Amino acid sequence: MSENKLYTDNFPHMTPAWSRIFNFVADHAEGSYIYTDDGKKLLDFTCGIGVTNTGHCHPKVVAAVREQAGLFLHAQANIVIHKPMLQLIEELRKVVPPSIDSFYFANSGAEALENAVKIAKAATGRQNIIVFNGSFHGRTHATMALTTSKTGYRTGFGPLPAGIYVSPFPYAFKLGMSEEQASAYALEQLEYLLVSQTAPKDTAAILIESVMGEGGYIVPPASFMKALRELCDKHGILLIFDEVQSGFGRTGKWFAFEHFGVVPDIITAAKGIASGMPISAVFSRTEIMKKLDVGSIGGTYGGNAVACAAGVATIKAMREEKMLENAAERGIQLMTGLRKYQEEYSQIGDVRGLGLMVGTEFIVDKSQAKAKQLVKDIVHSAEEKGLLLLSCGTYDNVLRWIPPLNVTSGQINDGLRIFGEALKENIK
């Protein structure tokens, strides 16, 4: 069957609930590039939404997957203790804070978040969770209630689980404030929430993305994150950091919370943990995990042997090849280049980020619809010229830059050049 016939015969049978940004059919991928079935080479600055942090098909990860596939494809965690899971825990213990010493594995980011919430409720005996406006924590039934970045993720599925309360995020650019003003405002509103809607004694956890992802690639002020830690300690509330997109080197550190000098009680991780193999995790303290009844969390595929082996190889490759250091350096290069374009184009309202988790927010005549359309046009122009980018933000007016952590200086320059061409083509 030809590639075109494969597409025409089968694409119409894919669920239309899957949105489609691009229409090419991928043949293979390597490093920072995807190659289409018609021979086109695309510089991939999407990384499968922050998943292929080591680049596509990193040789060390591929070798680990191949080797493990010949030993165990599946070894259910309640029945068989397998080496890759123990090896993954060993590697994780080297990169998390010393107080984080208990590890649970699942399959997706949403599953990790659901389990983190269950753990917090069991550990505190409380029922309510506080999240922040613009958050994205998943699309399962429970995590839809935690997600506030877009109504499209939850419309038509109500009623959603109760006990979720939403507080403003310190989004300085949107609020028209300095970072410290935004921090003070968001903290004031959070304190108000605790006296008006959910009392501390009813609040199990405060859940926040260490860097807001789908909501617009927004870095919270360090002062706000430190204040969250103090507030949680004061009231016996657990602090959960969602590192699903910002973790595993994305921001130039293993986890984004390291930039703020704050250690959470619970960490959720997924995406970049295993370079594309489906695995997620919840990390916490043993004293917290012990509050769970045996069997109260679990799943058939959690901690899959092949995925764990990929996770081990991923962490080792990141360390051995100094990908975190490269992410920090290339992030500075990328943001410097983007800020030069910001000086040239008034439509670029903000450039922000940490490491290789960078957002450019567009504004057009105070019209969200025009800004959204401009970003959409830039994304498609960039694709035609050989660069893949994604949008994000509640209004889809933010371009997010998510190159692999081993991206080269030349590839960053190529991406900036194509972006500049797309800007020139779409901004008259």
N, C-alpha and C positions, 0 to 999 in steps of 0.2 A: 504494500500500500504506500503510495507516495505521501510525502509530508503534507502537501496541500490537501489531498483527499482525507488524510487523517484529521486535519483541522476542520474541514468543511463538514465531514460526516459526524464528528463527535463534539465539536465546540457547542453547537446548539443544545446539547443535552447536559451541559454544565448548568448548575443552578444559577438563575439570574440574580439570586441573592448575593452572589460573589460579585463585588464591583470589579470593573476592569479598567485599569489606568492605561495600559499599553496593549497592543494587539499582536505583537510579534510572538512567534513560537520559539522558545529557547531550545538549542541543540545541546550545548554544553557550556561550562563556565570554568574559568581558571583565574585565580588571583583577584584582581580588581575588574575583570571583564566577563561579560556574558556574550556568547556567540549565538546568533539566531540561525534558524534552519535555512535561511536564504543567504547566509554568509556575512551578515552584518556584525561588526564588533562594537559593543556598547560598554562604555565606562560606567560601572555600576556604583553609584553613590547612594544606593538605598539599602544595600546589604540585607535584603529580605526583611526590611524594617528592623535593622539593628541586630541581625542574627549572625551573619557570616563575618564576625569580627576578625577572624584570621584570614579573610579572603575566601573565595570559592575554592573548594577542594584542596585545602592545604595538604601537602603530601604527608605530613606526620599524622594528621587526623585521618586521612584516607587509609593509611597503613594500619592504624589502630583499629579502625572499623573492619577492615578486611580480616585482620588477624582474629578479632573477637568473634566475627560472624562464623568462623570455623570452629569455635569452641562452645559458645552458648549464644543462641539468638534470644532466648527468653528464659529467665530464671526468676520466678515470682518471689518477691521479697519476703513474704511470710513463710515460704517453704524452703527456699534455697538461698544461702548466703554466698554471694559470688564475689570474686576478687575485684572486678572493676568498681563496684560500689565502695568497697573498703579503700581502694586506691584513690577514688574520687574524694572521699571524706578526708583522706590523708592530705591531698593537695589543697582542698578547701581550707583546712585548718591552718595552712600557711598564709592564707590571704585574708581571712576574716579576723576581726578583733579577738583577742584571747578569751573574752567573756562569752563569745558565741561558740558553743561547744556541742550543739545537738543539731542533727541534720535529717530532714525528711525530703523525699523525692517524689515528684509527680510528673505530669506530662506537658502541661501548658501553663502559661502565666496566669490565666484566669483560675485554673485549678489550684495553683499556689496561693493566690489571693483568697479564695474561698477557705482553704485550710488555715491560712494565717488568721482569718477572722474567727474560725472555729476555735483555734488554739487560744486566742485572746479571750474569748467568752468563757471557755473552760477554765482558764487560769485565774480569771478575776471574779467569776460568778456574776458578771454584769452583762447587759444585753445590747447596749447601744454602741454605734461606731460613728466617729466623725471623719468626714472626708472634706476635700476642698474643691471649690468651683473650678471647672475645667479639667477635672481628673479623668483619667482612663485607667480602669482596673480590670476590664474584661467584658465579655458579652454573654456569659452564662447567666442563668436567671438571677442568681444572687449577686454576681458582680455587676450586672446592669444597674442594680440599685446603688452601687458604689461609684458608677461612672456618670460624669456630668459634663463631658466635653461636647457632646452633641446629642440632641434629642433623637436623632436617627438610630442610635444604638438601642433605644428603649421603647420607642413609640409602638403601640399596639400589643405590648407584652404585659401590661399591668393586670392586676395589681402586683407590684414588686414587693419583695420582702421589706418589712418595716424596721424601724430602729436605726435608720441611716440619717445623719444630719450633716448639712453642707455649710461650710464656712468659707469666706473669701480667701483666695490665694493672693500672696503679695506680688501681684503682677504690676510692677512699677510702671512699665511703658503704657499699659492700658489705663492705669489709674492716673497717669499724668503726674506721678510723684517721683521723688528720689527713692533709692532702694530703702533707705532707713525710714523714710516717711511711710512707704508701703508696708514695711515690716511692722511698724508701730500700729498702723491702721488695721492690718490683718490680725494682729495679736489682740487688739481691743475688741474686734468683732468676735474672735474666738472666745474671749472671756465672757462676752455678752451672751453667746450661745450657751455657755455652761451655766448661766444663771437664768436663762429664759426658756430653753428647750430641752436640754438633756443635762441633768445634774451630774456632777463628777461621780457620785456614788452609783449612778446608772450607766456610766460610760466605760466600756471595756478597753477601747483603743482609739487612738488618733492615727489615721492612715494617710500617708502623703508620699507622692513620688519625689525622690531625691532631686531629680530634675524633671519638671513636668514634660511629658512626651507629646502624646496626641493633642493635648490642649494648647500646644504652641511652642515647645522647646524653651521653657522659661526656667531660669535658674533662680531659686529663692535666695534671699539675703541670708548670710550666715547668722546674723543676729536673730532672725526669725526661727531658724532651725534650733539654735541654742535655747531660745525661749520656749520652744515646744518641749525640749528635753526637761527643762526646769518645771514647766507646767505639769507634765506627766508625772514627774517624780513627786511633786507636791500633792497630787491627788490620787496617786496609785493607779494611774492610767498607763496602759502599755503603748509604746511608740513603735509603729510599724513603718518601715521605709520600703516602698516599692522600688526595687532596683531591676525590674524586668527589662527595661530598655536601657537604663543608664549604667548597668553593671558590667562587670568583666572587661574592664579597661576602656570602655567607651569614652570616658571623660578624662583619660590620662591617669587615672587611679583605678585600682581594682573595683572600687565602688564609689559612687558619686558622693555619698555622705562623708567620705574622708576629707573632702574639701572644707567641710564645716566644723570639724573637730567635735562631732557628736556621734555617739554610738547608740543605735536603736535597741529595742528589746527583741524585735523580730525583723528579719529581712526576707523579702521574696525575690527570687531570681528565676530567670528563664532565658529566652532568646540567645544571647551570646555565650552561654555556658558550655555549649558543645558544638559550636560551628555549624549548626543546622540540623543536628539530630534532635528529636523531640524529647526534651527533658526539662523539668522545672524543679524548684526547690524552695523549701522554707528552712531558714536557719534561725536558731534561737538559743536560749540557755537551757541546760538540762533541767534546772529547777522549774522552768515554765513548762517544758514538754512533759514533765512528770505529772502535771495536773490533768493530763488527758487520760481517759479510760482506754485500756488496751483495745484496739480494734476500732476506735472511734474515728480515726482517719486511715486512709489506705486506698488501694486501687490495684487492679490487675497488672498494669504496665509500669507502675511507678518505679523508677530506678532501673529501667531496662539495661541489660548488660552491655549491649552494643552502644547505647547512648552514653552510659557511664564511661566506657572506654574512650569514646570521643571526647568527653569532658576532661578526662585526665590528659589526653594528648593536647587538647586546646590550651589548658592552663600551662602545661610545660612549654608549648611552643611560644605562647605569649611571653613567658619569663625568659626563655633562652634567646629569643629573637628581639627582646627589648621593645615589644610592641606598645607597652604603656608609655614609654619614653617617646617613641615615635608619634603616638597619638597626641601627646602634649605639644611636640614641636610642629607637627603638621597642622594641628588645630590653630596655633598662632599664625602660621602661614596662611591658612584658609581665611581666618577672621580678618587678617590684615588686608587680604585681597578683596574681601567682601566689603570692608569699610571704605576702600577706595571707590568702589562702585556706588556706595551710599553717598559719597560726596558728589558724585556725578548725577545721580538720579534721586530726586526728592521723593519718588514713590517708595523707596526703601526707607521705612521709618525706623527700623531697629535691626541691629545685628548683635546676637547674643549667643552664649553657649559656654561649654567647658570641653576642652579636648576636641574630639571629633563628634561632638553632639551639638551642632550649631544650627541656629534658626535665623532666617531673614524675614522680617515681617514687612508686608507691603501695605501702603495706605494710598488710596486714590480718591481725591475729592470728598473725603469723609464718607465714601460709599463702600460698604462691605461687599456688595454685589460686584462692583467694578474691580475691587482688589482681588476678590476670588477669581474672577474671570481672567485678570492679568496673570495671576499665578498659574492658572490652568494653561493659559497660552504659552507661558514661559516653559512649563514642564514639557509640553509637546514639541515646542521648538527645539529645546535641548535634546530631546530624544531623537529628533530628525538629524541632529548634528552629532549624535553619538554619546550623549550623556543622560543617565537616568537619575531623576530627582523625584522627590515626593513632597506633597503639601501636608500641612497639619494646621491645627488651630480650630477653634469653634467655628470660625467663618471661612476656613480653608484659605486664609490669606497669608500663611507662613510657609516658606520653603524650608524643608529640613535637609540638612547635609549629614549623611551617615556613611562616609567612606569606610572601607576596611581599615583596621588599625595598623596594617603593614603597608598602607598606601605610600607611594613614593612622592617626593617633592615634584617630580615632573608630572605625575598624574594629577596632583592638586592644581598645578599650573594649567594643565589641559582642561580640567573641569572649570576653573575660573575663566579661561578663555572662551569656552563654549557658552558659559553662562553670560558672559559679556556680549557675545554675539546674539544670544536670545533676547537680552535686554534691549539691545539696539534695534532688533527686528520688531519688537512689540511695544516699545515706548517711543512714540513719535514726538 
